[in-house]
């Protein structure tokens, strides 16, 4: 069950930080295209949508993100951890996983 972490909307603050830090970021043939919050701004854990490309193939990863660092640490630390986790999942991929393909 989701719970509010900050009345001000920690989930929205996190996604705002992710968007500022990572939209347009590219490594090798991977690129972050968009990041969106799909859950309510003050609902925790947040459901985050990542749109990305690997080469010319589009991918969309929707997942619930949680963890102590995501919940309580500075937004910059949470953002760095998020990209590290995304990078581990996508680093060796030559195309989006089947469940991420958008077309």
C-alpha positions as CSV (number, residue, x, y, z in Angstrom):
1,X,0.0,0.0,0.0
2,X,1.3,3.4,-0.9
3,X,2.0,5.9,1.8
4,X,2.7,9.7,1.8
5,X,6.3,10.5,2.6
6,X,6.2,14.3,2.3
7,X,3.1,16.4,2.2
8,X,4.9,18.5,-0.4
9,X,5.2,15.6,-2.7
10,X,8.6,13.8,-2.5
11,X,7.6,11.7,-5.6
12,X,7.1,14.8,-7.7
13,X,10.3,16.4,-6.3
14,X,12.2,13.3,-7.2
15,X,10.9,13.1,-10.8
16,X,11.5,16.8,-11.2
17,X,15.2,16.2,-10.2
18,X,15.4,13.1,-12.5
19,X,14.1,15.2,-15.4
20,X,16.5,18.0,-14.7
21,X,19.5,15.7,-14.4
22,X,18.9,13.0,-17.1
23,X,16.6,14.0,-20.0
24,X,18.8,14.0,-23.0
25,X,21.6,12.1,-21.3
26,X,23.2,9.6,-23.7
27,X,25.8,6.9,-23.3
28,X,26.9,4.7,-26.2
29,X,23.7,4.3,-28.3
30,X,21.3,4.7,-25.3
31,X,19.4,8.0,-24.6
32,X,17.0,9.2,-22.0
33,X,14.1,10.8,-23.8
34,X,11.6,11.5,-21.1
35,X,10.8,10.8,-17.4
36,X,7.3,11.1,-16.0
37,X,5.5,10.5,-12.7
38,X,2.5,8.3,-13.1
39,X,1.4,8.2,-9.5
40,X,0.2,11.1,-7.3
41,X,2.9,13.7,-6.3
42,X,2.7,12.7,-2.6
43,X,2.2,9.0,-3.0
44,X,5.0,6.7,-2.1
45,X,6.5,4.6,-3.6
46,X,6.3,6.5,-6.9
47,X,5.5,4.9,-10.3
48,X,7.9,6.4,-12.8
49,X,7.9,6.1,-16.5
50,X,11.2,6.2,-18.4
51,X,11.1,6.7,-22.2
52,X,14.4,5.9,-23.8
53,X,16.0,4.8,-27.0
54,X,18.6,2.2,-27.8
55,X,19.8,3.1,-31.3
56,X,16.7,3.9,-33.3
57,X,14.4,1.6,-31.1
58,X,12.1,3.2,-28.5
59,X,11.6,1.7,-25.1
60,X,9.3,2.6,-22.2
61,X,10.0,1.3,-18.7
62,X,7.3,1.8,-16.1
63,X,8.2,0.7,-12.6
64,X,7.6,1.4,-8.9
65,X,10.8,2.8,-7.3
66,X,11.5,2.6,-3.6
67,X,14.3,2.4,-1.2
68,X,15.8,4.2,1.7
69,X,17.9,6.5,-0.4
70,X,15.0,7.3,-2.7
71,X,12.8,8.1,0.3
72,X,15.1,10.1,2.6
73,X,18.4,11.2,1.1
74,X,19.1,14.4,-0.8
75,X,17.4,14.4,-4.2
76,X,20.7,14.6,-6.0
77,X,21.8,11.3,-4.3
78,X,18.4,9.6,-5.2
79,X,18.8,10.8,-8.8
80,X,22.3,9.4,-9.1
81,X,21.2,6.1,-7.6
82,X,18.2,5.9,-10.0
83,X,20.4,6.5,-13.1
84,X,22.9,3.8,-11.8
85,X,20.1,1.3,-11.5
86,X,18.7,2.2,-15.0
87,X,22.2,2.0,-16.4
88,X,22.8,-1.5,-15.0
89,X,19.6,-2.7,-16.6
90,X,20.2,-1.1,-20.0
91,X,24.0,-0.9,-20.3
92,X,24.5,-4.2,-22.2
93,X,21.2,-4.1,-24.1
94,X,21.3,-3.9,-27.8
95,X,17.6,-3.3,-28.0
96,X,14.8,-2.6,-25.5
97,X,13.6,-5.7,-23.7
98,X,10.4,-7.1,-25.1
99,X,8.3,-5.8,-22.2
100,X,9.7,-2.2,-22.9
101,X,9.1,-2.0,-26.6
102,X,6.7,0.7,-27.7
103,X,6.4,-0.4,-31.4
